[in-house]
Amino acid sequence: MCTSNIQRFKKKCLFIYWSKVLDKINSAANGGTIVSNFGIKELQAIYPRIAFHVGNDKARHEVAGIKCGSNVKHGCIRCMYNFRDGGQYKPVEHNLRDLEVVQNIIELEEIFENKLKGVKCSKEENQQIKALEEKEYHLINNPFFNTAFGVDNHIYNTPVDLMHSFLCGIIKSILRWTVTIVIEMRLHVGYNEFSSYSNNIGILDRRLRNFPTVPNVPHLYWNTFKCSFTYIYQKHITKEESNATSSGGGFRSSDYLPALKQTFLAVRFRINNHILVYFKPFILIDW
């Protein structure tokens, strides 16, 4: 009960912050705001709308008021797909979330808070609370419920954040497997002090830390990764392994693309001072 109260207090603080931010947006959306556009003499009134909320997976779930985690049954913000049952997505069965549930959430919020305080609820009230919780809704009035989104849009229509899905999801998984294989080769493939693989980890870390200056490449910058890349992935906490958009050991989201490219260049053959045009992974020979 104490843990539930603390968790709810944190959510209240989060939504109070967002309500202050959204008050300004809602005011401009309802009453308009005067702007001066370049090339147009007359001042114009615009009525801004929020397109959608951008953030990593955890932040998007917090803002939408939907539970997330490995044990959640309906963890999708947009629809009611059953994560535990799995299988093919069925539009009729896995219907989209909409704002019709909001009034029910608001009505049960006070009852749920009283329950957290130890007040006894009726059987019907407990059933209503359980029904919403099974759909993974947090029973809390969310300031995004009444925010000015675009036409036919709302907080549950937030699209997939491709940046975090690719950079912190797919690319992070590739990097983790790459480093895992490099480490395992050192431990299990002919490991001895004379083996070519005995210093795999040190060579990879040194190459990434001492990566040479490269001319500017569009949409790609180069990083020196001063902290040990392999160390971060060895210490990656188990809880985050299944989370595609977890912190990844402290790297910024924008670090994953250069990490992928530089790892690709650092893990390769080098013969007669020429880099082979094809990629033979995980064979580290000191340069």
NUSEVO-297123 format. One record per residue (C-alpha): residue number from 1; x, y, z. Coordinates in Angstrom, 2 decimals, always signed. Example, Ala and Ser with C-alpha at 12.3 -4.5 7.8 and 13.67 -1.06 7.14 Angstrom:
<node resi="1" c1="+12.30" c2="-4.50" c3="+7.80"/>
<node resi="2" c1="+13.67" c2="-1.06" c3="+7.14"/>
END
This chain:
<node resi="1" c1="+0.00" c2="+0.00" c3="+0.00"/>
<node resi="2" c1="+2.85" c2="+2.39" c3="+0.83"/>
<node resi="3" c1="+4.54" c2="+1.64" c3="-2.49"/>
<node resi="4" c1="+1.30" c2="+2.32" c3="-4.38"/>
<node resi="5" c1="+0.89" c2="+5.67" c3="-2.61"/>
<node resi="6" c1="+4.46" c2="+6.70" c3="-3.46"/>
<node resi="7" c1="+4.00" c2="+5.70" c3="-7.10"/>
<node resi="8" c1="+0.78" c2="+7.67" c3="-7.30"/>
<node resi="9" c1="+2.41" c2="+10.72" c3="-5.72"/>
<node resi="10" c1="+5.13" c2="+10.64" c3="-8.41"/>
<node resi="11" c1="+2.49" c2="+10.42" c3="-11.15"/>
<node resi="12" c1="+0.62" c2="+13.36" c3="-9.61"/>
<node resi="13" c1="+3.80" c2="+15.44" c3="-9.65"/>
<node resi="14" c1="+4.41" c2="+14.51" c3="-13.30"/>
<node resi="15" c1="+0.91" c2="+15.51" c3="-14.35"/>
<node resi="16" c1="+0.96" c2="+18.75" c3="-12.37"/>
<node resi="17" c1="+4.10" c2="+19.69" c3="-14.30"/>
<node resi="18" c1="+2.43" c2="+18.86" c3="-17.61"/>
<node resi="19" c1="-0.76" c2="+20.73" c3="-16.66"/>
<node resi="20" c1="+1.26" c2="+23.94" c3="-16.21"/>
<node resi="21" c1="+2.85" c2="+23.47" c3="-19.63"/>
<node resi="22" c1="-0.39" c2="+22.56" c3="-21.33"/>
<node resi="23" c1="-2.33" c2="+25.48" c3="-19.80"/>
<node resi="24" c1="-0.39" c2="+27.88" c3="-22.06"/>
<node resi="25" c1="-0.92" c2="+25.71" c3="-25.12"/>
<node resi="26" c1="-4.64" c2="+25.30" c3="-24.44"/>
<node resi="27" c1="-5.03" c2="+29.05" c3="-23.90"/>
<node resi="28" c1="-3.43" c2="+29.77" c3="-27.28"/>
<node resi="29" c1="-5.40" c2="+26.96" c3="-28.94"/>
<node resi="30" c1="-8.74" c2="+28.27" c3="-27.68"/>
<node resi="31" c1="-8.23" c2="+32.03" c3="-27.91"/>
<node resi="32" c1="-5.54" c2="+32.20" c3="-30.55"/>
<node resi="33" c1="-2.22" c2="+33.97" c3="-30.42"/>
<node resi="34" c1="-1.07" c2="+36.88" c3="-32.59"/>
<node resi="35" c1="+2.04" c2="+36.30" c3="-34.70"/>
<node resi="36" c1="+3.95" c2="+38.21" c3="-37.35"/>
<node resi="37" c1="+4.84" c2="+36.18" c3="-40.44"/>
<node resi="38" c1="+7.78" c2="+37.07" c3="-42.64"/>
<node resi="39" c1="+6.55" c2="+38.65" c3="-45.88"/>
<node resi="40" c1="+3.06" c2="+39.43" c3="-44.57"/>
<node resi="41" c1="+2.39" c2="+42.93" c3="-43.25"/>
<node resi="42" c1="-0.74" c2="+42.18" c3="-41.27"/>
<node resi="43" c1="-0.56" c2="+40.40" c3="-37.92"/>
<node resi="44" c1="-2.27" c2="+37.01" c3="-37.95"/>
<node resi="45" c1="-3.97" c2="+34.89" c3="-35.32"/>
<node resi="46" c1="-3.05" c2="+31.21" c3="-35.17"/>
<node resi="47" c1="-4.62" c2="+28.43" c3="-33.10"/>
<node resi="48" c1="-1.86" c2="+25.89" c3="-32.37"/>
<node resi="49" c1="-2.46" c2="+22.19" c3="-31.86"/>
<node resi="50" c1="-0.27" c2="+19.38" c3="-30.53"/>
<node resi="51" c1="+0.55" c2="+16.89" c3="-33.28"/>
<node resi="52" c1="+1.61" c2="+14.12" c3="-30.89"/>
<node resi="53" c1="+3.86" c2="+13.48" c3="-27.91"/>
<node resi="54" c1="+7.46" c2="+12.48" c3="-28.67"/>
<node resi="55" c1="+9.57" c2="+10.54" c3="-26.21"/>
<node resi="56" c1="+11.02" c2="+7.15" c3="-25.49"/>
<node resi="57" c1="+8.75" c2="+4.21" c3="-24.74"/>
<node resi="58" c1="+8.60" c2="+4.75" c3="-20.98"/>
<node resi="59" c1="+7.93" c2="+8.50" c3="-21.25"/>
<node resi="60" c1="+5.16" c2="+7.95" c3="-23.80"/>
<node resi="61" c1="+3.45" c2="+5.43" c3="-21.53"/>
<node resi="62" c1="+3.71" c2="+7.79" c3="-18.54"/>
<node resi="63" c1="+2.17" c2="+10.67" c3="-20.47"/>
<node resi="64" c1="-0.61" c2="+8.48" c3="-21.90"/>
<node resi="65" c1="-1.35" c2="+7.03" c3="-18.46"/>
<node resi="66" c1="-0.90" c2="+3.44" c3="-19.69"/>
<node resi="67" c1="+1.06" c2="+0.86" c3="-17.72"/>
<node resi="68" c1="+4.18" c2="-0.69" c3="-19.26"/>
<node resi="69" c1="+6.51" c2="-3.52" c3="-18.39"/>
<node resi="70" c1="+7.13" c2="-7.20" c3="-19.05"/>
<node resi="71" c1="+4.05" c2="-8.34" c3="-17.09"/>
<node resi="72" c1="+1.56" c2="-5.93" c3="-18.64"/>
<node resi="73" c1="-1.27" c2="-7.56" c3="-20.58"/>
<node resi="74" c1="-2.36" c2="-4.63" c3="-22.79"/>
<node resi="75" c1="+0.80" c2="-2.52" c3="-23.02"/>
<node resi="76" c1="+0.11" c2="-0.78" c3="-26.33"/>
<node resi="77" c1="-0.87" c2="+2.90" c3="-26.10"/>
<node resi="78" c1="-2.92" c2="+2.77" c3="-29.31"/>
<node resi="79" c1="-4.82" c2="-0.53" c3="-29.13"/>
<node resi="80" c1="-5.84" c2="-3.45" c3="-26.92"/>
<node resi="81" c1="-3.46" c2="-6.06" c3="-28.35"/>
<node resi="82" c1="-2.84" c2="-8.80" c3="-25.79"/>
<node resi="83" c1="+0.92" c2="-9.11" c3="-25.17"/>
<node resi="84" c1="+0.57" c2="-12.28" c3="-23.10"/>
<node resi="85" c1="-1.48" c2="-14.21" c3="-25.66"/>
<node resi="86" c1="+0.55" c2="-12.91" c3="-28.61"/>
<node resi="87" c1="-0.43" c2="-13.94" c3="-32.11"/>
<node resi="88" c1="-1.55" c2="-11.91" c3="-35.08"/>
<node resi="89" c1="-3.03" c2="-8.44" c3="-34.60"/>
<node resi="90" c1="-6.80" c2="-8.50" c3="-35.20"/>
<node resi="91" c1="-8.43" c2="-5.08" c3="-35.75"/>
<node resi="92" c1="-11.87" c2="-6.25" c3="-34.59"/>
<node resi="93" c1="-10.65" c2="-7.96" c3="-31.42"/>
<node resi="94" c1="-7.80" c2="-5.58" c3="-30.58"/>
<node resi="95" c1="-9.84" c2="-2.39" c3="-30.91"/>
<node resi="96" c1="-8.23" c2="+1.05" c3="-30.72"/>
<node resi="97" c1="-8.20" c2="+3.01" c3="-27.49"/>
<node resi="98" c1="-10.36" c2="+6.13" c3="-27.46"/>
<node resi="99" c1="-11.38" c2="+8.89" c3="-25.05"/>
<node resi="100" c1="-14.73" c2="+7.31" c3="-24.12"/>
<node resi="101" c1="-12.95" c2="+5.69" c3="-21.18"/>
<node resi="102" c1="-11.86" c2="+9.07" c3="-19.76"/>
<node resi="103" c1="-15.12" c2="+9.80" c3="-17.93"/>
<node resi="104" c1="-14.92" c2="+6.40" c3="-16.26"/>
<node resi="105" c1="-11.35" c2="+7.09" c3="-15.17"/>
<node resi="106" c1="-12.32" c2="+10.47" c3="-13.69"/>
<node resi="107" c1="-15.30" c2="+8.96" c3="-11.81"/>
<node resi="108" c1="-13.16" c2="+6.20" c3="-10.29"/>
<node resi="109" c1="-10.14" c2="+8.39" c3="-9.46"/>
<node resi="110" c1="-11.46" c2="+9.60" c3="-6.11"/>
<node resi="111" c1="-12.68" c2="+6.11" c3="-5.17"/>
<node resi="112" c1="-9.26" c2="+4.65" c3="-6.03"/>
<node resi="113" c1="-7.45" c2="+7.30" c3="-3.95"/>
<node resi="114" c1="-9.72" c2="+6.58" c3="-0.99"/>
<node resi="115" c1="-8.90" c2="+2.89" c3="-1.41"/>
<node resi="116" c1="-5.18" c2="+3.75" c3="-1.19"/>
<node resi="117" c1="-5.94" c2="+5.60" c3="+2.05"/>
<node resi="118" c1="-7.50" c2="+2.45" c3="+3.49"/>
<node resi="119" c1="-11.16" c2="+3.33" c3="+2.92"/>
<node resi="120" c1="-13.24" c2="+0.24" c3="+2.16"/>
<node resi="121" c1="-14.83" c2="+0.18" c3="-1.31"/>
<node resi="122" c1="-18.02" c2="-1.56" c3="-2.34"/>
<node resi="123" c1="-17.92" c2="-4.76" c3="-4.38"/>
<node resi="124" c1="-19.19" c2="-2.91" c3="-7.46"/>
<node resi="125" c1="-16.53" c2="-0.18" c3="-7.11"/>
<node resi="126" c1="-13.78" c2="-2.79" c3="-6.78"/>
<node resi="127" c1="-15.04" c2="-4.52" c3="-9.92"/>
<node resi="128" c1="-15.01" c2="-1.23" c3="-11.86"/>
<node resi="129" c1="-11.48" c2="-0.45" c3="-10.68"/>
<node resi="130" c1="-10.30" c2="-3.95" c3="-11.56"/>
<node resi="131" c1="-11.88" c2="-3.74" c3="-15.03"/>
<node resi="132" c1="-9.94" c2="-0.57" c3="-15.89"/>
<node resi="133" c1="-6.72" c2="-1.80" c3="-14.32"/>
<node resi="134" c1="-6.91" c2="-4.98" c3="-16.41"/>
<node resi="135" c1="-6.90" c2="-2.72" c3="-19.47"/>
<node resi="136" c1="-3.73" c2="-1.14" c3="-17.99"/>
<node resi="137" c1="-5.14" c2="+2.35" c3="-17.40"/>
<node resi="138" c1="-3.77" c2="+4.42" c3="-14.52"/>
<node resi="139" c1="-6.76" c2="+5.76" c3="-12.60"/>
<node resi="140" c1="-5.67" c2="+9.37" c3="-12.63"/>
<node resi="141" c1="-7.04" c2="+12.44" c3="-14.41"/>
<node resi="142" c1="-4.53" c2="+13.15" c3="-17.14"/>
<node resi="143" c1="-4.10" c2="+16.78" c3="-18.36"/>
<node resi="144" c1="-3.59" c2="+15.38" c3="-21.87"/>
<node resi="145" c1="-7.22" c2="+14.24" c3="-21.90"/>
<node resi="146" c1="-8.37" c2="+17.84" c3="-22.45"/>
<node resi="147" c1="-5.47" c2="+19.11" c3="-24.53"/>
<node resi="148" c1="-5.88" c2="+20.57" c3="-28.02"/>
<node resi="149" c1="-4.66" c2="+17.90" c3="-30.40"/>
<node resi="150" c1="-5.34" c2="+17.90" c3="-34.13"/>
<node resi="151" c1="-8.52" c2="+16.73" c3="-35.81"/>
<node resi="152" c1="-9.53" c2="+13.19" c3="-34.76"/>
<node resi="153" c1="-6.39" c2="+13.00" c3="-32.64"/>
<node resi="154" c1="-5.78" c2="+12.44" c3="-28.92"/>
<node resi="155" c1="-3.15" c2="+11.15" c3="-26.50"/>
<node resi="156" c1="-3.87" c2="+7.48" c3="-27.31"/>
<node resi="157" c1="-3.19" c2="+8.16" c3="-31.01"/>
<node resi="158" c1="+0.48" c2="+8.90" c3="-30.40"/>
<node resi="159" c1="+2.37" c2="+7.25" c3="-33.28"/>
<node resi="160" c1="+5.43" c2="+5.07" c3="-32.86"/>
<node resi="161" c1="+8.58" c2="+7.09" c3="-32.17"/>
<node resi="162" c1="+10.81" c2="+5.81" c3="-34.96"/>
<node resi="163" c1="+13.94" c2="+7.56" c3="-33.67"/>
<node resi="164" c1="+13.90" c2="+5.74" c3="-30.34"/>
<node resi="165" c1="+12.63" c2="+2.50" c3="-31.87"/>
<node resi="166" c1="+15.51" c2="+2.35" c3="-34.34"/>
<node resi="167" c1="+18.33" c2="+4.08" c3="-32.45"/>
<node resi="168" c1="+17.57" c2="+2.70" c3="-29.00"/>
<node resi="169" c1="+15.91" c2="-0.50" c3="-30.17"/>
<node resi="170" c1="+17.24" c2="-2.22" c3="-33.27"/>
<node resi="171" c1="+20.69" c2="-0.57" c3="-33.29"/>
<node resi="172" c1="+21.15" c2="-1.07" c3="-29.56"/>
<node resi="173" c1="+20.35" c2="-4.77" c3="-29.92"/>
<node resi="174" c1="+22.88" c2="-5.12" c3="-32.75"/>
<node resi="175" c1="+25.56" c2="-3.41" c3="-30.66"/>
<node resi="176" c1="+24.83" c2="-5.53" c3="-27.61"/>
<node resi="177" c1="+25.08" c2="-8.77" c3="-29.62"/>
<node resi="178" c1="+28.26" c2="-7.55" c3="-31.31"/>
<node resi="179" c1="+29.94" c2="-6.83" c3="-28.00"/>
<node resi="180" c1="+28.61" c2="-10.08" c3="-26.51"/>
<node resi="181" c1="+30.16" c2="-12.12" c3="-29.34"/>
<node resi="182" c1="+33.47" c2="-10.22" c3="-29.04"/>
<node resi="183" c1="+33.57" c2="-10.99" c3="-25.31"/>
<node resi="184" c1="+32.58" c2="-14.65" c3="-25.76"/>
<node resi="185" c1="+35.22" c2="-15.19" c3="-28.45"/>
<node resi="186" c1="+37.84" c2="-13.96" c3="-26.01"/>
<node resi="187" c1="+36.61" c2="-16.39" c3="-23.37"/>
<node resi="188" c1="+35.92" c2="-19.49" c3="-25.43"/>
<node resi="189" c1="+37.71" c2="-19.41" c3="-28.81"/>
<node resi="190" c1="+41.28" c2="-20.61" c3="-28.29"/>
<node resi="191" c1="+41.77" c2="-18.40" c3="-25.24"/>
<node resi="192" c1="+45.36" c2="-18.19" c3="-24.07"/>
<node resi="193" c1="+47.94" c2="-15.45" c3="-23.70"/>
<node resi="194" c1="+49.22" c2="-16.03" c3="-27.24"/>
<node resi="195" c1="+45.77" c2="-16.14" c3="-28.88"/>
<node resi="196" c1="+44.77" c2="-13.46" c3="-31.41"/>
<node resi="197" c1="+41.51" c2="-13.13" c3="-29.47"/>
<node resi="198" c1="+42.92" c2="-12.78" c3="-25.96"/>
<node resi="199" c1="+42.78" c2="-8.96" c3="-25.99"/>
<node resi="200" c1="+39.57" c2="-8.54" c3="-28.01"/>
<node resi="201" c1="+37.89" c2="-6.34" c3="-25.43"/>
<node resi="202" c1="+40.83" c2="-4.02" c3="-24.92"/>
<node resi="203" c1="+41.44" c2="-3.61" c3="-28.66"/>
<node resi="204" c1="+37.80" c2="-2.74" c3="-29.38"/>
<node resi="205" c1="+37.65" c2="-0.22" c3="-26.54"/>
<node resi="206" c1="+40.92" c2="+1.39" c3="-27.56"/>
<node resi="207" c1="+39.86" c2="+1.71" c3="-31.18"/>
<node resi="208" c1="+36.58" c2="+3.38" c3="-30.22"/>
<node resi="209" c1="+38.30" c2="+5.76" c3="-27.78"/>
<node resi="210" c1="+41.01" c2="+6.69" c3="-30.31"/>
<node resi="211" c1="+38.78" c2="+6.86" c3="-33.36"/>
<node resi="212" c1="+40.47" c2="+9.15" c3="-35.92"/>
<node resi="213" c1="+39.07" c2="+12.45" c3="-37.16"/>
<node resi="214" c1="+36.79" c2="+11.84" c3="-40.13"/>
<node resi="215" c1="+35.47" c2="+14.43" c3="-42.63"/>
<node resi="216" c1="+31.88" c2="+15.45" c3="-42.08"/>
<node resi="217" c1="+29.32" c2="+12.89" c3="-43.21"/>
<node resi="218" c1="+25.65" c2="+13.95" c3="-43.64"/>
<node resi="219" c1="+23.48" c2="+12.90" c3="-40.67"/>
<node resi="220" c1="+26.41" c2="+11.24" c3="-38.91"/>
<node resi="221" c1="+28.87" c2="+12.60" c3="-36.39"/>
<node resi="222" c1="+31.83" c2="+10.79" c3="-34.87"/>
<node resi="223" c1="+32.32" c2="+10.11" c3="-31.17"/>
<node resi="224" c1="+35.35" c2="+9.07" c3="-29.15"/>
<node resi="225" c1="+33.39" c2="+7.08" c3="-26.50"/>
<node resi="226" c1="+35.78" c2="+7.88" c3="-23.68"/>
<node resi="227" c1="+34.08" c2="+5.41" c3="-21.34"/>
<node resi="228" c1="+34.55" c2="+1.70" c3="-21.94"/>
<node resi="229" c1="+31.97" c2="+0.56" c3="-24.47"/>
<node resi="230" c1="+32.20" c2="-3.13" c3="-23.57"/>
<node resi="231" c1="+32.12" c2="-2.39" c3="-19.85"/>
<node resi="232" c1="+28.81" c2="-0.56" c3="-20.21"/>
<node resi="233" c1="+27.20" c2="-3.51" c3="-21.94"/>
<node resi="234" c1="+28.63" c2="-6.04" c3="-19.49"/>
<node resi="235" c1="+27.09" c2="-4.02" c3="-16.65"/>
<node resi="236" c1="+23.78" c2="-3.45" c3="-18.43"/>
<node resi="237" c1="+21.11" c2="-4.24" c3="-15.84"/>
<node resi="238" c1="+18.90" c2="-7.27" c3="-16.44"/>
<node resi="239" c1="+15.66" c2="-5.31" c3="-16.05"/>
<node resi="240" c1="+16.44" c2="-3.26" c3="-19.15"/>
<node resi="241" c1="+17.32" c2="-6.21" c3="-21.39"/>
<node resi="242" c1="+13.73" c2="-6.56" c3="-22.66"/>
<node resi="243" c1="+13.09" c2="-2.83" c3="-22.97"/>
<node resi="244" c1="+13.83" c2="-1.62" c3="-26.48"/>
<node resi="245" c1="+14.11" c2="+1.98" c3="-25.39"/>
<node resi="246" c1="+15.97" c2="+1.70" c3="-22.11"/>
<node resi="247" c1="+18.93" c2="+3.88" c3="-21.23"/>
<node resi="248" c1="+21.53" c2="+1.52" c3="-22.70"/>
<node resi="249" c1="+24.17" c2="+2.28" c3="-20.10"/>
<node resi="250" c1="+23.99" c2="+6.06" c3="-20.18"/>
<node resi="251" c1="+24.48" c2="+6.74" c3="-23.88"/>
<node resi="252" c1="+22.39" c2="+9.44" c3="-25.50"/>
<node resi="253" c1="+19.97" c2="+8.30" c3="-28.18"/>
<node resi="254" c1="+22.00" c2="+10.18" c3="-30.79"/>
<node resi="255" c1="+25.13" c2="+8.18" c3="-29.84"/>
<node resi="256" c1="+23.81" c2="+4.87" c3="-31.16"/>
<node resi="257" c1="+24.17" c2="+5.58" c3="-34.87"/>
<node resi="258" c1="+27.85" c2="+6.64" c3="-34.64"/>
<node resi="259" c1="+28.45" c2="+3.72" c3="-32.25"/>
<node resi="260" c1="+27.08" c2="+1.32" c3="-34.86"/>
<node resi="261" c1="+29.17" c2="+2.79" c3="-37.70"/>
<node resi="262" c1="+32.35" c2="+3.05" c3="-35.67"/>
<node resi="263" c1="+31.97" c2="-0.46" c3="-34.30"/>
<node resi="264" c1="+31.51" c2="-1.67" c3="-37.87"/>
<node resi="265" c1="+34.86" c2="-0.06" c3="-38.78"/>
<node resi="266" c1="+36.62" c2="-1.09" c3="-35.56"/>
<node resi="267" c1="+35.70" c2="-4.77" c3="-35.81"/>
<node resi="268" c1="+37.28" c2="-5.96" c3="-39.06"/>
<node resi="269" c1="+40.33" c2="-7.42" c3="-40.83"/>
<node resi="270" c1="+43.27" c2="-5.22" c3="-41.75"/>
<node resi="271" c1="+45.57" c2="-6.76" c3="-44.35"/>
<node resi="272" c1="+48.56" c2="-4.94" c3="-45.91"/>
<node resi="273" c1="+47.17" c2="-1.61" c3="-44.66"/>
<node resi="274" c1="+44.01" c2="-2.10" c3="-46.75"/>
<node resi="275" c1="+40.56" c2="-2.64" c3="-45.28"/>
<node resi="276" c1="+38.66" c2="-5.44" c3="-47.00"/>
<node resi="277" c1="+35.52" c2="-4.22" c3="-48.76"/>
<node resi="278" c1="+33.42" c2="-6.98" c3="-47.19"/>
<node resi="279" c1="+32.68" c2="-7.33" c3="-43.49"/>
<node resi="280" c1="+33.99" c2="-10.32" c3="-41.58"/>
<node resi="281" c1="+32.72" c2="-9.67" c3="-38.06"/>
<node resi="282" c1="+34.36" c2="-9.98" c3="-34.70"/>
<node resi="283" c1="+37.92" c2="-10.87" c3="-35.79"/>
<node resi="284" c1="+40.00" c2="-8.28" c3="-33.98"/>
<node resi="285" c1="+43.65" c2="-7.99" c3="-34.95"/>
<node resi="286" c1="+45.57" c2="-5.17" c3="-33.36"/>
<node resi="287" c1="+46.62" c2="-2.36" c3="-35.69"/>
END
